[in-house]
Amino acid sequence: METAGDAPGDWESESPSLVESIVAIDVRDKRAMGCSIFSAADGMLKIANDIPMANENVAEEFLNYAQPTTILMSRRVPEAILTFVEKHVERSTQDLHLRLMPSSDFSHTFACEELSSHGSNGGCSFRSASPSGAEQQCMENNGRAMQRSGRDEPQCMKLVRCGSLIDLESVASLSCAGALLTELHRRRSLASSSSSPGIFDVRTVTMFNLADHVFVSEESLLSLQIINHESHPNSQAWSIDSSSSSEKENLSIYGLLHSLASTPQGRAHLRHMFLQPTSDLDIILDRQRTISLLLHPNNEEKSRRVGSILRKISNIIDGINPMVLTRVGDLIERVVNFDQAKSQQRYSVRPGVDDELDGLKRQYDGLDSFLTEVANHVAQDLPICARQYIRSCIFLPQLGFLTVVEQDHRQSGSSFDEECAGDGLWKKSFTDNDTAYYKNRHMTELDEQYGDIYSQISGKLR
C-alpha cells in the first residue's frame, strides 16, 4: 500500500494501460459512503449516488462494480473498511494498488467547480446512466447550454446547470470525484511523451446507482463458474508468462464467450458485463433485441463479416489527439444549429456563418407576408367577376411562384378559364382537387427576380 506522500512506484513509470480503472472511496459522517470511478479506456467519470450506510458490504459492492487497478481511499474512512480493502488488495490476482490520500484531497467544493468548468468549456459531456427519451433530451440541452455559456457565465450559474446534470447532494461521491480529478492531474503531469495523448482526460461524466445492478460476490462468481482463474488442466497450455492464457477461463461462462470479443476493449466490456450484471429491465430487453437481430438467419453472414473486420481494426484512440478532436467539435457546434435541425428534420446552419445564406433565409422566411400582397395585386388586374377565384400566391421549390385559383365546377366550364386564361397570359401548371396553379406575368417576374430560393439555400448548405 502507498500513501500520498510516498515516492511513485515502478507502476507509475510504465505506460498507462487503456484498461486502467481508478476508483475513489470516501465516507462522510460515518454514515454515508460514496464512490467515483474513472476508466482510461473511454475517459468516462462515473459518480455514484451516495449509499446511506458505510460498511464492508457496500465497499465490496463498489469494488466489484469498478474492477479497479488503483484504489484511492480517504484517511477518514473507518478502520474496519480500510482493513477490508487492504485484504481485498492482498488476495487480488490482478495488479491492484491502494493509495491512502489526505481527507483534504476529497473536496466536494473542488469537484463541483471542476465539473462545472469541464462542462462549460466543452471538455466533456454529461450523460444519464439509464436515460429515458425526455430525460436524455433534457440533459443534452443543458449540456449544450453549459458549453455555449462559456467562461463568461458566473460560477453560480455554472453550478446551477451542473446540478441539473449530476446529483450535487451526493456529497461523499462528489468528494471522491474531486480526489479522482486531483489524481488525474497528477498522472497527466507524470505521463511521458510516449504515452497516448489525453489518456487521463475526462471526456464523459455520468451518474450510476448500485441499485441498478445485481451484487454478485467474488465467491459466487467462482462457485457459479462465471469467472474462473484456476490453472488449466492441459499441460500444453502452461506458460512461463503468468499473464498469458494458461488460466482455465475457457471452462467458465466468460471464457466461453471471451474468444468472440474481437478487440481488447470488447473483452474488457464483456468482462465488465459479467462482473456487473444489471437489473435494469430496459437494458436487458435492449440486449435481447440486439442478440435476436444478430442471430437472425438473414444476418448470419453479416455478423461473421463484422467480427472478421473488427479484428483487423487497430486501436484508434492511440492515433487521436483529443485537443484536435475537441476543436473540430467546437467548430461543428458553432456552424450547425442542432436544435433547429432536429425540429426541421434537415441540416441547419447558425446565423452569422454565411451572410449570403442568411439573406436567402430571410427572404424565404418573409415570403408568406410578401406573397399575400402579391395576391392582392394580381387580383386587381383581373375583371371584378374573376377576382373571387384568386386564393393566394405560393412558392414551390423547382416550380417557382404560382397563383392559386379556385376552380368553379357548378357550371359546365371553368368561369375563370373563360374570363382570364383564354388570352394565353395565364398558363395552368397543374391542378389538385378543386384548386388550379397558374403561371402569369407577375409570377414570371418573381421567378426572374428571386429565382428558386429554396434550391439556392439547399445548394449553399451542401
N, C-alpha and C positions, 0 to 999 in steps of 0.2 A: 504494500500500500504506500502511496506517496502522499505527502502533504503539499499544500500550495507553496510552501517555501522551499521544498526540495528542488535539487537540480533536475532538469529534464532527463528522463531515462533514454535508453537507446531507441525505444519505440517512437520517440518524437523526432528523431533524426532521420527516420526512414520516410520514404514517400508515403503519404497518407493514402489509405485504401478508399476506393469509391464505395465500398460497402460498409464503411465505418459508421457506427451509430453511437452517439453520445447522449447519455441520459443524466438529468439532474433531478435530485430528490430533496425535498425540504419539508419540515414540519413547523407549523405555526401554532403557538399557544398550546402545544402538546395535545391538540385535538383535531387538527386539520392537516392532512398530508397532500402535497402537490407534486407534480412531475411535469417535466418538459423533455422533449426528445428532438434531437437534430440528426437527420440522415444525410450523410455526404453524397449518397447515390443520386438523390434528386433535389438536394438543397431545401428540403421541407422541414420546417419547425412545427412540431406538434405540441400544443399546450393542453394539458388535461383540465377537466373540471375538478375542482378540489373535492377530496373524499373526506367527509366529516368524521373520520376516525384515523388514528395513527397506530398501526401495529405491524407485526411481521407479515401477516397475511396480505395486507394492502401493498407492502413493499414487494412481496413476491409477485403479486399480480402485475405491478408496474414493470418489474424486471423481465417477466415472461413476455409481456406485451412488447417491450422495447428491444429485447435481444441485443443489449448494448455491447460495444467493445470498450467503452470507457464510462465509468460511473462517477459523477460528481455529487458529493454529499456535503450538506451544511454541517458545521460543527454543533449546531443547536439540535440536531437530530438525536432523539433519545438513545441511550447506550444500548438498549436491547435491540433496537432496529439496526444500529450500526454493527453490532456483533453479528446479527443475522446476515447482513450484506457481506461482511468480511468472510464468513463461512461460505456464502454463495460464490464468492470470487475464488476461494481456495479450491472448491470442488469442481469448478467450471473446467470443461475440456477445451474451451476456446481461450484465445489470448485476451484476457479480460483485465482491465486496470481500474483501480479505485483511487480517487483523489479526494482528500478532505480539503474543503475550502472555507475561508473565513465567512462568518454569517453576513458580513458587510457586502460580500460579492453577490449574495442572494437579495437583490434590491428590487422591490416591486416598482418603485418610482422610476428607476433607471430603465426597467423593462418597458414601462408604458411610454416613456419618452423615445426610446429607440424604435419601438414598433410603430408608433405614430409617424416618426420621421422616415422609417423604411417605406411605409405606405405612401406618404405624400411625395417622396422623391422618386416613386416608380421603381424602387429597387426590388420590390417583391409584391406578390399578390396575396389576397386573402381568400380562403376557400372554406366552405362549410363541410363538416365531416360527412354528413349524410343528408345533402340538401334536397328539399322539395323544390319544385319549379319556381314558386313565388319567392321562397327564401333565397335560393341561389341568385335569382334576378336582382333581389334587393341588395345582396352582398356585392354583386358585380357593379351595380350602380353606385353604391357607397365607395367601393374600391376605386372606381374611375374618378369619383368626385374628390377623393383624397389625392389622387395623382394630379388632377387638374388644379387643385388649390395651391400646390407648390409650397415653397418656403415662406411666402408672404403671409400665409394664414397663421393667425395666432395659435400658440401651443394649446390653449384651452379648447379651440375648435377642432384641432387635430385629435385631441383626446376624445372629444365627443364622437367624432367619426370612427375612431378606433374602437370605442366602446360599442358601436353598433355592429362591429365585425367579430370581436372577441369578448369573452366574459371577463370584465375588469374586476369582478367580485371574487374571482378565483385567485386570491392574493398569494397563496402558497405556490401555486403553479406558475404564476407570473414572476414570482421571485426566482423560481427555477429557470424561467426563460431569460431573466437578467443574468444569471450565472452562466448560462449557455452562451449568450451573446458576448460576455466577457471572455470566456474560454475560446470562442471562435476568433475573436480579435487577436488573442494571444497566438493562436495557431497560425493565423494569416501572417503575423509578423515573423514567425519562426519558419514558415514554409520556404523551401528552397526554390530557386528559379526553375528547376526541372519539374516541379510539381504542376499538376493540372491547374490552369488559371481558374480562379473563382470556386475552387473545390469547397471552401468553407464559407461561401456566401449564402445568405438566406434568400431563397427565391420565392418560397410559398409559406404562408402561415395558416394553420388550421387548428381547430379545437377537436378534442376527442374525449370520449367518456367511456370509462371501463364498463359501464352498464350495457354498452352496445356490443360487448364481447363476452364470450364464454371463457371462464378461467379454467385452464387445464394445468395441473401441477406437473412438474418435471417427472415425478414418479409415474403419474398417469400416462404421460406421453411415452415413456419407456414400456410400461406394462401393456399398453394397447398397441405397441409396436408402430406408433405413428412416426416417431423418430427413434433411430437405434444407432448406437455408437459402438457396438461390440465388434471385436476383431473378426475378420472374415474367415470362415472355416476352411476355405480353399487356400492351401499354402502358396499356390502360384499367384495369389492375389496379394501376398505380403510384399511390403515395400520398405526400403530403408527410410524413405521420406514419410514421416508420421502424418503429414498433412495431405497425403495422396488418398486415393480411393480405396485404401485397404480396409476401411471400415465396412461393416455389414449393412450399409444403407439400402442395398438392393433388396434386403429382406424386410424392410419397413414400408409403410404406405408411402411415405415421402420418397423413399428410394425407388419405388416402382414408377413414379412419375418424374423423378429427377432427370432422367435422360431425355424427356420430352421437352424440357426447357432449353431453348436454343442459345440463350445469352447468359452471362453472369448475373445481370440484373434480373433476368427472368427467373433464374434459380433462386436468387435471394428473395424475390417476391413470392415464389411458390412456398418456400420455407416459412416466410412470414405468414402466409395464409393458414398453414397448418398449425403454427405456434399461436396464432391469434384468431381462432375461429369466431366468426361474427354471429350475433343473434339478431341482426337487422334483417327482417323478412324481405324488404325491398332489394337489398344487396343479394340475398340468397336467390330470389326469383330472377334477378337480372343475370346472375351467373348461370342459372339453369337454362335460361333462354339462349345465352351465348353458347353453352355446350350443345344444346339441341341444334342450333344453327350450324355449328362446326361439324357435328356428327351426321347431318342430313346427307343422304346418298348423293345428292346433286353437288354437294360441296366437298366431297371426299378428296378429289384430286386437287382442288384449290387449297384445301387445308394442308395437304402434303407439300405443295409448292411453297406456301407461305413459310412453313417450317424450314424447308430447304434454303429459301432465300434469307431468312433471318439469321441462319447460322453463318452466312457469309458477310453479314454487316458488322463492321467494326464498331467500337465504342466511340460514337460521335462526340461525346462530352469532352474527350481529350482535345478535339480539334476546334472546339467552340470557345471564343473569347466572350465571356458574359458581358463585359462592358460594351463591346461592339453590338452584341445582340440587344442589349438594353437601349442603346442609341437607335437602332433600327426600329425597335418597338415604339420608342418615343416619337420618331418621325412618322410612323404609321398612325399613331394616336393623334398627332397634330393635323394630319391630312384627312383621315377617314372619320366621318360622323357616324359612329356605331349605333347610337340610339335612333337616329333618323333612318339609317339603313335597315334596321330591324323592323321598324314600323312600316316602311315603304316597300320592304322586301326587294330592295335593289341597292346597288352601290351608291354611296352619298359622300360628297366631299365637303369639308367645312368651309364656311365663308372666309375670304381673305387669302386663300391659296392661289386662285387664278382669277384675275379681275374680269377677263372676258367671260369666263364661266359664270361668275357672279352676275354679270349683266344679262346673260341669257336666261338665268334662273329668275331674275326679277321680271323680265319680260314675260316669261311663261306663267309665273305666278299671278301677274296682273292681267292676264288675258280675259278672265271672266267679266270684270267690270268694263274693260275696253270693248269686248265683243257685244255687250249689251247696248252700248252707244252705237256701235256699227249697225246692229239690227234695226235700231230706230231710224238711222239714217237711210238704210236700204229701203225701209217701208215707205219713207217719204217720197221716193222716186217712183212708186207704184200707184196705179189708179186706186181710188178710195175703196172700191169693191174688192180689190185683191189684197189690201193690207192685212185683212183679218186672218189670212192664211200664214203669215210670217210668224214663226215661233221664236227663233233665235238664230244666232250665228255661232258656229263652233269651230274648233281646230282639231283635226285628226292627224296623227303622225303619218307621214308619207302621202296623205291625201291633201293636206293643207287646210285652208279656210273654206268653209262651206256654209251656205244658208239653209236652215232647216225650215221646211214648208209642210204645213198640214194638208193632206190630200182630202178632197171632198168626194165621198162615194154616194152621196144622196142623189146626185144627178148621174146621167148616163156617161158623161165625160168629166174630166177634171176641169173645174172652173178656172183654176189658177193657170193651167197649161194654156187654156183658150185666151185668157186675158193677157198673160205676160210672156210665157215661154215660147209662144209661137213665133216671135220675131228673131229667134236664134241667139239672142243675147244671154239667155238663161239655158244652161245645159244640165240636164239631170244626170248626176253621177251614179246614184243608186237609191233604192227605196228600202225601208224597213217598217213593216206593218203599215200603219196609216201615215207614215212620215216619208217625205222625199228630201233628198240632199242635193242642192244645186250649186253649180259654179256660175258666177256672173261677173260683171265688170269690177265690182267692189272687191269680191273675193280674189280675183286675179291680181288686182293691185296690191292687196295684202300679201299674197304669195310672193310677188316680186320684191316687196319692201322688206318683209321679215324672213322669208324662206321657211324651211322646215325647222322650227326652233327646237323641237323635241329631238330630232335626229342630230342637230348640232350639239346639243347638250350631251347626248349619248356618245357622240364622237369625241368630245373633249374628255369624257370620263374614261374612255378607253386609253 
